[in-house]
Every structure is written in structure tokens, then in C-alpha cells.
Amino acid sequence: MDSERDSQLPYMVHGNRRPHGDSVVRKAQELLSQDLAEPMALPQLAAACGVSPRTLLRRFRTALGRSPGEYLQELRIEKAKDLLERTDRTVEEIVAAVGYDDSRSFRRLFRHRMGISPKRYRRRYTLFPAGCKEEAAVRDTRCCQAPA
């Protein structure tokens, strides 16, 4: 029970997995999700999918209700949420890992999308106990257990 909750935004998983039958959009989704830190311009993405930028944009909006850029932002926010929950990396390290250059703009975007700051999100939703290092708590549940 989260007594401090004033919004459902942190619990939402955005529509990145919306089912559709468009193979071109599916290929674009795969390419976008391969390396979130690597920038990919619409013309480059469209060429990799074998269509024009205009066609890709139209088909992406029809299939998913958003542009490839908006979709990529959602992927990056979801990855940042996961890293905040499962690691003790700094916010600046997470910002770089998910493909943003400016931590201030990322923090604003995160707060806008999630309703709370990245730091507050981490405090509220972290999955590893205090004192455990990075993903060790996720990989090895014995990391911070009290001796028997």
C-alpha cells in the first residue's frame, strides 16, 4: 500500500507492446529497441525498414498511435525506470545509458511522464535492499539476507 501515492503514473506501463500486424512497424520497433543510447534519425530508420520517412511515420502512427520518436522516448523511460528500480547507478549514468545527453531535460521529462522525480521514484520503487551493490541483489537474493 502506497500511502503517499497521488497518481497512477508510476505504475503505468505505456503502450509499447500494443499488438498490430504491420511488419514494417514491427521491424522499426525492433531497431529502436536494440540500443536505446544510439540515436536514430527518422530517415535512417525508414531506410533500414525499406520505406520512405513519410510512409514510416504514417504507418507507425496508424499501428501505435504515436511517432517513432515518441515511441523511443517511452522505451527510454521504461528502461530508466527499470534501472532505477534494479541498480544503484547514479541518475546521470542512467541518463547516458538510455540515450539522453542532458540530465536536466531527462529529469523534466521523467517528472512529466511519471509524476515524480527519478530520485523519488527510486526511493519508492527500488527492488534491492539498502547496502546491496548494483544488480547483485537481483542476481543473488542472498546478498543482503540476515544470517540464519
DSSP file with accessible surface (Angstrom, degrees, kcal/mol):
  #  RESIDUE AA STRUCTURE BP1 BP2  ACC     N-H-->O    O-->H-N    N-H-->O    O-->H-N    TCO  KAPPA ALPHA  PHI   PSI    X-CA   Y-CA   Z-CA
    1    1 A M              0   0  235      0, 0.0     2,-0.9     0, 0.0     0, 0.0   0.000 360.0 360.0 360.0 126.4    0.0    0.0    0.0
    2    2 A D    >   -     0   0   33      1,-0.2     3,-1.2     2,-0.0   122,-0.0  -0.824 360.0-179.8-106.0  97.6    1.5    3.3   -1.1
    3    3 A S  T 3  S+     0   0  115     -2,-0.9    -1,-0.2     1,-0.3     0, 0.0   0.724  80.7  55.4 -72.6 -18.9    0.1    6.0    1.3
    4    4 A E  T 3  S+     0   0  118      2,-0.0    -1,-0.3     0, 0.0     2,-0.2   0.471  79.1 122.8 -90.3  -1.7    2.0    8.8   -0.5
    5    5 A R    <   +     0   0  110     -3,-1.2     3,-0.1     1,-0.2    -3,-0.0  -0.385  22.9 161.4 -68.2 129.9    0.6    8.0   -3.9
    6    6 A D        +     0   0  132      1,-0.2     2,-0.3    -2,-0.2    -1,-0.2   0.299  66.7  33.9-124.5   5.1   -1.2   10.9   -5.6
    7    7 A S        -     0   0   39    107,-0.1    -1,-0.2     1,-0.1     4,-0.1  -0.991  61.0-140.1-156.2 152.6   -1.1    9.5   -9.1
    8    8 A Q  S >> S+     0   0  104     -2,-0.3     3,-1.4     1,-0.2     4,-0.8   0.488  78.5 101.2 -89.9  -4.2   -1.2    6.2  -11.0
    9    9 A L  G >4 S+     0   0   53      1,-0.3     3,-1.1     2,-0.2    -1,-0.2   0.871  75.1  54.9 -52.8 -44.7    1.5    7.3  -13.5
   10   10 A P  G 34 S+     0   0    7      0, 0.0    -1,-0.3     0, 0.0    -2,-0.1   0.792 109.0  49.8 -63.0 -22.7    4.4    5.5  -11.9
   11   11 A Y  G <4 S+     0   0   94     -3,-1.4     2,-0.2    -4,-0.1    -2,-0.2   0.618  89.5 102.6 -88.9 -13.9    2.5    2.2  -12.1
   12   12 A M    <<  -     0   0   85     -3,-1.1     2,-0.6    -4,-0.8    -3,-0.0  -0.487  56.8-155.2 -76.1 137.8    1.6    2.5  -15.8
   13   13 A V        -     0   0  106     -2,-0.2    -2,-0.1     2,-0.0    -1,-0.0  -0.971  29.9-127.9-105.8 117.7    3.4    0.6  -18.4
   14   14 A H        -     0   0   32     -2,-0.6     2,-2.7    60,-0.1     3,-0.4  -0.182  30.7 -87.6 -69.3 164.8    3.0    2.7  -21.5
   15   15 A G  S >  S+     0   0   32      1,-0.2     3,-1.0     2,-0.1    -1,-0.1  -0.096  80.2 127.0 -71.5  44.2    1.7    1.1  -24.8
   16   16 A N  T 3  S+     0   0    2     -2,-2.7    -1,-0.2     1,-0.2    -2,-0.1   0.699  74.4  49.5 -71.8 -20.0    5.0    0.0  -26.2
   17   17 A R  T 3  S+     0   0  178     -3,-0.4    -1,-0.2     2,-0.0    -2,-0.1   0.111  73.7 148.3-107.9  19.7    3.7   -3.6  -26.7
   18   18 A R    <   -     0   0  117     -3,-1.0     2,-0.1     1,-0.1    -3,-0.0  -0.374  50.2-118.9 -58.4 125.4    0.4   -2.7  -28.5
   19   19 A P        +     0   0  121      0, 0.0     2,-0.3     0, 0.0    -1,-0.1  -0.393  46.3 151.9 -71.8 142.4   -0.3   -5.6  -30.9
   20   20 A H        -     0   0   41     -2,-0.1    43,-0.0     2,-0.0    44,-0.0  -0.963  46.2-128.0-158.1 167.8   -0.5   -4.8  -34.6
   21   21 A G        +     0   0   72     -2,-0.3     2,-0.8     4,-0.0    42,-0.0   0.221  65.5 119.0-108.6  15.0    0.0   -6.7  -37.9
   22   22 A D     >  -     0   0   28      1,-0.2     4,-2.4    37,-0.1     5,-0.2  -0.719  42.2-168.6 -89.6 109.3    2.4   -4.2  -39.6
   23   23 A S  H  > S+     0   0   77     -2,-0.8     4,-2.2     1,-0.2    -1,-0.2   0.829  86.6  54.8 -67.6 -31.4    5.7   -5.9  -40.3
   24   24 A V  H  > S+     0   0   19      2,-0.2     4,-2.3     1,-0.2    -1,-0.2   0.941 110.9  45.0 -66.9 -44.4    7.4   -2.6  -41.2
   25   25 A V  H  > S+     0   0    0      2,-0.2     4,-2.8     1,-0.2    -2,-0.2   0.910 111.2  53.7 -66.1 -39.5    6.5   -1.1  -37.9
   26   26 A R  H  X S+     0   0  104     -4,-2.4     4,-2.2     2,-0.2    -1,-0.2   0.923 109.2  48.5 -61.4 -41.6    7.5   -4.2  -36.1
   27   27 A K  H  X S+     0   0   99     -4,-2.2     4,-2.5     2,-0.2    -2,-0.2   0.926 111.3  50.1 -64.7 -41.9   10.9   -4.0  -37.7
   28   28 A A  H  X S+     0   0    0     -4,-2.3     4,-2.6     1,-0.2    -2,-0.2   0.914 109.3  52.1 -62.2 -41.2   11.2   -0.4  -36.8
   29   29 A Q  H  X S+     0   0   20     -4,-2.8     4,-1.9     1,-0.2    -1,-0.2   0.913 109.9  48.8 -60.2 -44.2   10.3   -1.2  -33.2
   30   30 A E  H  X S+     0   0  108     -4,-2.2     4,-1.0     2,-0.2    -2,-0.2   0.925 112.0  48.4 -62.2 -44.5   13.0   -3.9  -33.1
   31   31 A L  H >X S+     0   0   34     -4,-2.5     4,-0.6     1,-0.2     3,-0.5   0.906 111.9  49.4 -63.6 -42.0   15.6   -1.5  -34.4
   32   32 A L  H 3< S+     0   0    8     -4,-2.6     3,-0.3     1,-0.2    -1,-0.2   0.856 112.2  48.0 -66.0 -34.1   14.6    1.2  -32.0
   33   33 A S  H 3< S+     0   0   60     -4,-1.9     3,-0.4    -5,-0.2    -1,-0.2   0.616  92.0  80.6 -85.7  -9.3   14.8   -1.1  -29.0
   34   34 A Q  H << S+     0   0  143     -4,-1.0     2,-0.3    -3,-0.5    -1,-0.2   0.911 113.0   4.1 -64.2 -45.7   18.2   -2.7  -29.9
   35   35 A D    ><  -     0   0   86     -4,-0.6     3,-1.2    -3,-0.3    -1,-0.3  -0.770  62.3-174.2-145.6  96.7   20.3    0.2  -28.5
   36   36 A L  T 3  S+     0   0   25     -3,-0.4    62,-0.1    -2,-0.3    -1,-0.1   0.758  85.7  58.1 -65.7 -25.0   18.5    2.9  -26.7
   37   37 A A  T 3  S+     0   0   40     60,-0.3    -1,-0.3     2,-0.1    61,-0.1   0.700  89.0  86.6 -78.9 -16.8   21.6    5.0  -26.3
   38   38 A E  S <  S-     0   0  115     -3,-1.2    -3,-0.2    -6,-0.1     2,-0.1  -0.726  80.2-131.1 -88.5 119.6   22.2    5.1  -30.0
   39   39 A P        -     0   0   90      0, 0.0     2,-0.4     0, 0.0    -2,-0.1  -0.419  22.6-170.1 -69.2 142.5   20.4    8.0  -31.8
   40   40 A M        -     0   0   54     -2,-0.1     2,-0.1    -8,-0.0    -2,-0.0  -0.939  11.2-145.8-137.4 114.6   18.5    7.0  -34.9
   41   41 A A     >  -     0   0   56     -2,-0.4     4,-2.6     1,-0.1     5,-0.2  -0.410  26.9-112.4 -75.3 153.6   17.0    9.7  -37.2
   42   42 A L  H  > S+     0   0   55      1,-0.2     4,-3.1     2,-0.2     5,-0.2   0.903 116.5  51.6 -55.5 -46.0   13.7    9.0  -39.0
   43   43 A P  H  > S+     0   0   82      0, 0.0     4,-2.4     0, 0.0    -1,-0.2   0.914 111.8  47.6 -59.8 -38.9   15.4    8.9  -42.4
   44   44 A Q  H  > S+     0   0  110      2,-0.2     4,-2.1     1,-0.2    -2,-0.2   0.921 114.2  46.5 -66.0 -44.2   17.9    6.3  -41.2
   45   45 A L  H  X S+     0   0    3     -4,-2.6     4,-1.3     2,-0.2    -1,-0.2   0.926 112.7  49.8 -64.2 -44.5   15.2    4.2  -39.5
   46   46 A A  H  X>S+     0   0    0     -4,-3.1     5,-2.3    -5,-0.2     4,-0.6   0.915 109.7  50.8 -62.1 -43.9   13.0    4.4  -42.6
   47   47 A A  H ><5S+     0   0   75     -4,-2.4     3,-1.0    -5,-0.2    -1,-0.2   0.908 108.0  52.9 -61.3 -40.0   15.8    3.3  -44.9
   48   48 A A  H 3<5S+     0   0   43     -4,-2.1    -1,-0.2     1,-0.3    -2,-0.2   0.785 112.1  46.3 -66.1 -25.1   16.6    0.4  -42.7
   49   49 A C  H 3<5S-     0   0   14     -4,-1.3    -1,-0.3    -3,-0.4    -2,-0.2   0.452 115.3-117.0 -95.1  -4.8   12.9   -0.6  -42.9
   50   50 A G  T <<5S+     0   0   67     -3,-1.0     2,-0.3    -4,-0.6    -3,-0.2   0.768  79.0  97.6  77.5  27.5   12.8   -0.1  -46.7
   51   51 A V  S   <S-     0   0   32     -5,-2.3    -1,-0.3    -6,-0.1    -2,-0.2  -0.882  78.2 -91.5-136.6 170.2   10.2    2.7  -46.8
   52   52 A S     >  -     0   0   54     -2,-0.3     4,-2.7     1,-0.1     5,-0.2  -0.436  38.3-112.7 -77.7 158.1   10.2    6.5  -47.0
   53   53 A P  H  > S+     0   0   53      0, 0.0     4,-2.7     0, 0.0     5,-0.2   0.904 118.6  51.9 -56.8 -41.1   10.3    8.5  -43.8
   54   54 A R  H  > S+     0   0  214      2,-0.2     4,-2.4     1,-0.2     5,-0.2   0.913 110.6  47.3 -62.9 -42.6    6.8    9.8  -44.6
   55   55 A T  H  > S+     0   0   37      2,-0.2     4,-2.9     1,-0.2     5,-0.3   0.926 112.4  49.4 -65.4 -43.6    5.5    6.2  -45.1
   56   56 A L  H  X S+     0   0    0     -4,-2.7     4,-2.9     2,-0.2     5,-0.2   0.934 111.3  49.3 -62.1 -45.0    7.1    5.0  -41.9
   57   57 A L  H  X S+     0   0   56     -4,-2.7     4,-2.4    -5,-0.2    -1,-0.2   0.932 113.4  46.5 -60.0 -45.6    5.7    7.9  -39.9
   58   58 A R  H  X S+     0   0  144     -4,-2.4     4,-2.3     1,-0.2    -2,-0.2   0.941 115.7  44.5 -63.0 -47.4    2.2    7.3  -41.3
   59   59 A R  H  X S+     0   0   70     -4,-2.9     4,-2.6     2,-0.2     5,-0.2   0.877 112.6  52.2 -67.4 -36.9    2.3    3.5  -40.7
   60   60 A F  H  X>S+     0   0    0     -4,-2.9     4,-3.0    -5,-0.3     6,-0.6   0.935 111.2  46.7 -63.4 -46.6    3.8    4.0  -37.2
   61   61 A R  H  X5S+     0   0  119     -4,-2.4     4,-1.8    -5,-0.2    -2,-0.2   0.897 113.6  48.9 -63.7 -38.1    1.1    6.4  -36.2
   62   62 A T  H  <5S+     0   0  109     -4,-2.3    -2,-0.2    -5,-0.2    -1,-0.2   0.929 118.6  38.6 -66.3 -44.1   -1.6    4.1  -37.6
   63   63 A A  H  <5S+     0   0   13     -4,-2.6    -2,-0.2    -5,-0.2    -1,-0.2   0.881 135.9  14.9 -75.1 -39.9   -0.3    1.0  -35.8
   64   64 A L  H  <5S-     0   0    0     -4,-3.0    -3,-0.2     2,-0.3    -2,-0.2   0.503  91.5-121.8-119.3  -9.4    0.8    2.5  -32.5
   65   65 A G  S  <<S+     0   0   52     -4,-1.8     2,-0.3    -5,-0.5    -4,-0.2   0.707  84.7  71.4  75.8  17.5   -0.9    5.9  -32.2
   66   66 A R  S    S-     0   0   34     -6,-0.6    -2,-0.3    -9,-0.1    -1,-0.2  -0.972  84.2 -96.8-154.8 166.7    2.4    7.7  -31.8
   67   67 A S     >  -     0   0   18     -2,-0.3     4,-2.5     1,-0.1     5,-0.2  -0.399  39.2-107.5 -82.7 164.2    5.5    8.7  -33.8
   68   68 A P  H  > S+     0   0    9      0, 0.0     4,-2.7     0, 0.0     5,-0.2   0.885 121.6  54.2 -58.7 -36.5    8.7    6.7  -33.8
   69   69 A G  H  > S+     0   0   47      2,-0.2     4,-2.2     1,-0.2     5,-0.1   0.914 109.1  46.4 -64.4 -42.4   10.3    9.5  -31.7
   70   70 A E  H  > S+     0   0   77      2,-0.2     4,-2.1     1,-0.2    -1,-0.2   0.899 112.5  51.3 -65.9 -39.4    7.5    9.3  -29.1
   71   71 A Y  H  X S+     0   0    9     -4,-2.5     4,-2.3     2,-0.2    -2,-0.2   0.926 109.1  50.3 -62.2 -44.8    7.8    5.5  -29.0
   72   72 A L  H  X S+     0   0   20     -4,-2.7     4,-2.5     1,-0.2    -2,-0.2   0.908 108.0  53.3 -62.4 -40.4   11.6    5.7  -28.5
   73   73 A Q  H  X S+     0   0   63     -4,-2.2     4,-2.5     1,-0.2    -1,-0.2   0.917 108.6  49.8 -60.3 -41.7   11.1    8.2  -25.6
   74   74 A E  H  X S+     0   0   19     -4,-2.1     4,-2.5     2,-0.2    -1,-0.2   0.905 109.8  50.7 -64.5 -41.3    8.7    5.7  -24.0
   75   75 A L  H  X S+     0   0   12     -4,-2.3     4,-2.4     1,-0.2    -1,-0.2   0.922 111.4  48.7 -59.7 -43.5   11.2    2.9  -24.4
   76   76 A R  H  X S+     0   0   28     -4,-2.5     4,-2.6     2,-0.2    -2,-0.2   0.902 110.9  49.1 -65.9 -40.7   13.9    5.0  -22.8
   77   77 A I  H  X S+     0   0    1     -4,-2.5     4,-2.7     2,-0.2    -1,-0.2   0.925 111.4  49.8 -65.1 -42.9   11.6    6.0  -19.8
   78   78 A E  H  X S+     0   0   36     -4,-2.5     4,-2.2     2,-0.2    -2,-0.2   0.917 112.4  47.6 -61.9 -41.1   10.7    2.3  -19.2
   79   79 A K  H  X S+     0   0   89     -4,-2.4     4,-2.6     2,-0.2    -2,-0.2   0.915 111.3  51.0 -66.2 -41.1   14.4    1.3  -19.3
   80   80 A A  H  X S+     0   0    0     -4,-2.6     4,-2.7     2,-0.2    -2,-0.2   0.919 108.8  51.5 -62.5 -41.9   15.3    4.2  -16.9
   81   81 A K  H  X S+     0   0    9     -4,-2.7     4,-2.2     1,-0.2    -1,-0.2   0.935 110.5  49.1 -59.3 -45.2   12.5    3.0  -14.6
   82   82 A D  H  X S+     0   0   53     -4,-2.2     4,-2.3     1,-0.2    -2,-0.2   0.921 112.4  47.3 -61.1 -44.8   14.0   -0.5  -14.6
   83   83 A L  H  X S+     0   0    8     -4,-2.6     4,-1.7     1,-0.2     6,-0.3   0.875 111.0  51.6 -67.0 -36.4   17.5    0.8  -14.0
   84   84 A L  H  < S+     0   0    0     -4,-2.7    -1,-0.2    -5,-0.2    -2,-0.2   0.883 115.1  43.2 -65.2 -37.3   16.3    3.0  -11.1
   85   85 A E  H  < S+     0   0   39     -4,-2.2    42,-3.5    -5,-0.2    43,-0.5   0.848 124.4  31.9 -75.1 -36.4   14.5    0.0   -9.6
   86   86 A R  H  < S+     0   0   89     -4,-2.3    52,-0.3    -5,-0.2     2,-0.3   0.472 114.9  45.0-108.2  -7.0   17.2   -2.6  -10.0
   87   87 A T     <  -     0   0    1     -4,-1.7    41,-0.1    -5,-0.2    40,-0.1  -0.866  62.0-135.7-131.6 170.5   20.5   -0.8   -9.8
   88   88 A D        +     0   0   55     -2,-0.3    -4,-0.1     2,-0.0     3,-0.1   0.072  57.6 137.9-111.6  23.0   22.3    1.8   -7.7
   89   89 A R        -     0   0   72     -6,-0.3    -2,-0.1     1,-0.1     2,-0.0  -0.325  61.5-102.2 -60.4 150.6   23.7    3.7  -10.7
   90   90 A T     >  -     0   0   66      1,-0.1     4,-2.2     4,-0.0     5,-0.2  -0.310  27.5-112.2 -70.7 160.7   23.5    7.4  -10.5
   91   91 A V  H  > S+     0   0   14      1,-0.2     4,-3.0     2,-0.2     5,-0.2   0.901 119.8  56.1 -60.7 -37.8   20.8    9.2  -12.4
   92   92 A E  H  > S+     0   0   97      1,-0.2     4,-2.0     2,-0.2    -1,-0.2   0.889 106.9  48.9 -62.5 -40.0   23.5   10.7  -14.6
   93   93 A E  H  > S+     0   0  100      2,-0.2     4,-2.3     1,-0.2    -1,-0.2   0.903 112.7  48.0 -65.3 -39.7   24.7    7.2  -15.5
   94   94 A I  H  X S+     0   0    1     -4,-2.2     4,-1.9     2,-0.2    -2,-0.2   0.913 107.3  56.0 -67.2 -41.2   21.2    6.1  -16.3
   95   95 A V  H  <>S+     0   0    4     -4,-3.0     5,-2.6     1,-0.2     4,-0.3   0.936 111.9  43.0 -55.6 -47.1   20.6    9.2  -18.4
   96   96 A A  H ><5S+     0   0   62     -4,-2.0     3,-1.2     1,-0.2    -1,-0.2   0.900 110.6  56.1 -66.5 -39.8   23.6    8.3  -20.5
   97   97 A A  H 3<5S+     0   0   40     -4,-2.3   -60,-0.3     1,-0.3    -1,-0.2   0.795 109.4  45.8 -65.2 -29.3   22.6    4.6  -20.7
   98   98 A V  T 3<5S-     0   0    0     -4,-1.9    -1,-0.3    -3,-0.2    -2,-0.2   0.362 124.7 -97.4 -99.9   6.6   19.2    5.3  -22.1
   99   99 A G  T < 5S+     0   0   15     -3,-1.2     2,-0.3    -4,-0.3    -3,-0.2   0.669  76.7 129.2  97.3  19.1   20.4    7.8  -24.7
  100  100 A Y      < -     0   0   30     -5,-2.6    -1,-0.3    -6,-0.2    -2,-0.1  -0.823  37.6-164.9-105.9 148.9   20.0   11.3  -23.3
  101  101 A D  S    S+     0   0  174     -2,-0.3     2,-0.6     1,-0.2    -1,-0.1   0.749  76.4  56.9 -96.3 -30.7   22.7   13.9  -23.2
  102  102 A D     >  -     0   0   76      1,-0.1     4,-2.0    -7,-0.1    -1,-0.2  -0.909  59.1-165.7-113.9 113.9   21.2   16.3  -20.7
  103  103 A S  H  > S+     0   0   30     -2,-0.6     4,-2.6     1,-0.2     5,-0.2   0.839  89.6  58.0 -68.5 -30.2   20.2   15.1  -17.3
  104  104 A R  H  > S+     0   0  172      2,-0.2     4,-2.1     1,-0.2    -1,-0.2   0.937 108.8  43.6 -64.7 -45.3   18.1   18.2  -16.6
  105  105 A S  H  > S+     0   0   39      1,-0.2     4,-2.6     2,-0.2    -1,-0.2   0.893 113.5  52.3 -68.5 -36.3   15.9   17.7  -19.6
  106  106 A F  H  X S+     0   0    1     -4,-2.0     4,-3.2     2,-0.2     5,-0.2   0.930 108.7  50.4 -62.7 -44.2   15.6   14.0  -18.8
  107  107 A R  H  X S+     0   0   76     -4,-2.6     4,-2.7     2,-0.2    -2,-0.2   0.908 111.4  48.4 -60.6 -41.5   14.6   14.8  -15.2
  108  108 A R  H  X S+     0   0  141     -4,-2.1     4,-2.5     2,-0.2    -1,-0.2   0.931 113.8  46.4 -62.5 -46.7   11.9   17.2  -16.5
  109  109 A L  H  X S+     0   0   28     -4,-2.6     4,-2.7     2,-0.2     5,-0.3   0.930 113.1  49.3 -61.5 -45.2   10.7   14.6  -19.0
  110  110 A F  H  X S+     0   0    0     -4,-3.2     4,-3.3     2,-0.2     5,-0.4   0.941 112.3  47.8 -60.6 -47.1   10.7   11.8  -16.3
  111  111 A R  H  X S+     0   0  138     -4,-2.7     4,-2.2    -5,-0.2    -1,-0.2   0.914 112.8  49.6 -61.9 -40.6    8.8   14.0  -13.9
  112  112 A H  H  < S+     0   0  148     -4,-2.5    -2,-0.2    -5,-0.2    -1,-0.2   0.924 118.8  37.6 -63.7 -44.9    6.3   14.9  -16.6
  113  113 A R  H  < S+     0   0   46     -4,-2.7    -2,-0.2    -5,-0.2    -1,-0.2   0.861 129.4  29.8 -75.3 -37.9    5.7   11.3  -17.6
  114  114 A M  H  < S-     0   0    0     -4,-3.3    -3,-0.2     2,-0.3    -2,-0.2   0.608  95.4-126.6-102.2 -17.0    5.8    9.7  -14.2
  115  115 A G  S  < S+     0   0   36     -4,-2.2     2,-0.3    -5,-0.4    -4,-0.2   0.417  84.8  63.9  85.7  -5.0    4.6   12.4  -11.9
  116  116 A I  S    S-     0   0    4     -6,-0.4    -2,-0.3  -107,-0.0    -1,-0.2  -0.960  89.7 -94.1-144.0 163.4    7.6   12.2   -9.6
  117  117 A S     >  -     0   0   22     -2,-0.3     4,-2.8     1,-0.1     5,-0.2  -0.309  36.7-111.6 -74.1 159.7   11.4   12.8   -9.9
  118  118 A P  H  > S+     0   0    2      0, 0.0     4,-2.5     0, 0.0     5,-0.2   0.905 118.6  52.1 -57.5 -40.6   13.8    9.9  -10.8
  119  119 A K  H  > S+     0   0  133      1,-0.2     4,-2.2     2,-0.2     5,-0.2   0.932 112.1  44.2 -63.3 -44.5   15.3   10.1   -7.3
  120  120 A R  H  > S+     0   0   93      2,-0.2     4,-2.2     1,-0.2    -1,-0.2   0.891 111.1  55.1 -67.7 -38.0   11.9    9.9   -5.6
  121  121 A Y  H  X S+     0   0    4     -4,-2.8     4,-2.7     1,-0.2    -2,-0.2   0.934 108.5  49.1 -58.4 -46.2   10.9    7.1   -8.0
  122  122 A R  H  X S+     0   0   48     -4,-2.5     4,-1.6     1,-0.2    -2,-0.2   0.930 110.2  49.9 -60.2 -47.6   14.0    5.1   -6.9
  123  123 A R  H  < S+     0   0  161     -4,-2.2    -1,-0.2     1,-0.2    -2,-0.2   0.893 117.7  40.7 -59.5 -37.4   13.3    5.6   -3.2
  124  124 A R  H  < S+     0   0   48     -4,-2.2    -2,-0.2    -5,-0.2    -1,-0.2   0.852 127.7  26.5 -81.6 -34.1    9.7    4.5   -3.6
  125  125 A Y  H  < S+     0   0   33     -4,-2.7    -2,-0.2    -5,-0.2    -3,-0.2   0.280  77.3 140.4-119.8  12.0   10.1    1.6   -6.0
  126  126 A T     <  -     0   0   55     -4,-1.6   -40,-0.2    -5,-0.2   -41,-0.2  -0.250  36.6-157.5 -59.9 145.3   13.7    0.2   -5.6
  127  127 A L        +     0   0   94    -42,-3.5   -41,-0.1   -43,-0.1    -1,-0.1   0.394  68.6  70.3-104.8  -2.1   13.9   -3.6   -5.7
  128  128 A F  S    S-     0   0   23    -43,-0.5     3,-0.1   -41,-0.1     6,-0.1  -0.938  83.4-112.8-119.9 143.6   17.1   -4.1   -3.8
  129  129 A P    >   -     0   0   71      0, 0.0     3,-1.7     0, 0.0     8,-0.1  -0.303  44.4 -86.9 -67.5 154.7   17.7   -3.5   -0.1
  130  130 A A  T 3  S+     0   0  102      1,-0.2     3,-0.1    14,-0.0     0, 0.0  -0.318 114.7  33.6 -58.2 139.7   19.9   -0.8    1.2
  131  131 A G  T 3  S+     0   0   76      1,-0.4    -1,-0.2    -3,-0.1     2,-0.2   0.188  88.8 115.3  98.3 -18.3   23.6   -1.8    1.3
  132  132 A a    <   -     0   0    5     -3,-1.7     2,-0.5    12,-0.1    -1,-0.4  -0.598  65.9-122.0 -83.0 149.1   23.5   -4.2   -1.7
  133  133 A K    >   -     0   0  150     -2,-0.2     3,-1.8    -3,-0.1     4,-0.5  -0.793  50.4 -62.1 -97.3 131.7   25.6   -3.2   -4.7
  134  134 A E  T >  S-     0   0   69     -2,-0.5     3,-0.8     1,-0.3     4,-0.2   0.117 113.3 -13.4  37.0-133.0   24.0   -2.7   -8.1
  135  135 A E  T >> S+     0   0   48      1,-0.2     4,-2.8     2,-0.1     3,-0.7   0.442 108.9  99.0 -79.6   1.5   22.3   -5.7   -9.6
  136  136 A A  H <> S+     0   0   27     -3,-1.8     4,-3.1     1,-0.3     7,-0.3   0.891  80.5  54.4 -57.2 -36.8   23.8   -8.1   -7.1
  137  137 A A  H <4 S+     0   0   14     -3,-0.8    -1,-0.3    -4,-0.5    -2,-0.1   0.853 111.6  44.2 -66.9 -32.5   20.6   -8.1   -5.1
  138  138 A V  H <4 S+     0   0   57     -3,-0.7     3,-0.3   -52,-0.3    -2,-0.2   0.914 120.0  40.4 -77.0 -41.9   18.6   -9.1   -8.1
  139  139 A R  H  < S+     0   0  182     -4,-2.8     2,-0.5     1,-0.3    -2,-0.2   0.868 126.8  31.2 -74.1 -37.3   21.1  -11.8   -9.3
  140  140 A D    ><  -     0   0   57     -4,-3.1     3,-2.1    -5,-0.3    -1,-0.3  -0.872  62.2-170.8-129.0  98.3   21.8  -13.1   -5.8
  141  141 A T  T 3  S+     0   0   99     -2,-0.5     3,-0.5     1,-0.3    -1,-0.1   0.663  85.2  67.9 -66.7 -12.7   19.0  -12.9   -3.3
  142  142 A R  T >  S+     0   0  173      1,-0.2     3,-1.1     2,-0.1    -1,-0.3   0.599  72.9  98.3 -78.5  -9.1   21.4  -14.0   -0.6
  143  143 A C  T <  S+     0   0   53     -3,-2.1    -1,-0.2    -7,-0.3    -2,-0.1   0.857 100.1  12.1 -48.2 -49.4   23.3  -10.7   -0.9
  144  144 A a  T 3  S+     0   0   54     -3,-0.5    -1,-0.3    -4,-0.2     2,-0.2   0.074  91.6 129.9-123.8  23.3   21.6   -8.9    2.0
  145  145 A Q    <   -     0   0  125     -3,-1.1     3,-0.1    -4,-0.1    -3,-0.0  -0.552  63.0-109.8 -78.4 146.3   19.7  -11.6    3.8
  146  146 A A        -     0   0   89     -2,-0.2    -1,-0.1     1,-0.1    -2,-0.1  -0.418  44.2 -94.7 -69.4 144.9   20.2  -11.9    7.6
  147  147 A P              0   0  129      0, 0.0    -1,-0.1     0, 0.0    -3,-0.0  -0.346 360.0 360.0 -61.1 144.9   22.2  -14.9    8.6
  148  148 A A              0   0  155     -3,-0.1    -3,-0.0     0, 0.0     0, 0.0  -0.320 360.0 360.0 -78.6 360.0   20.1  -17.9    9.6
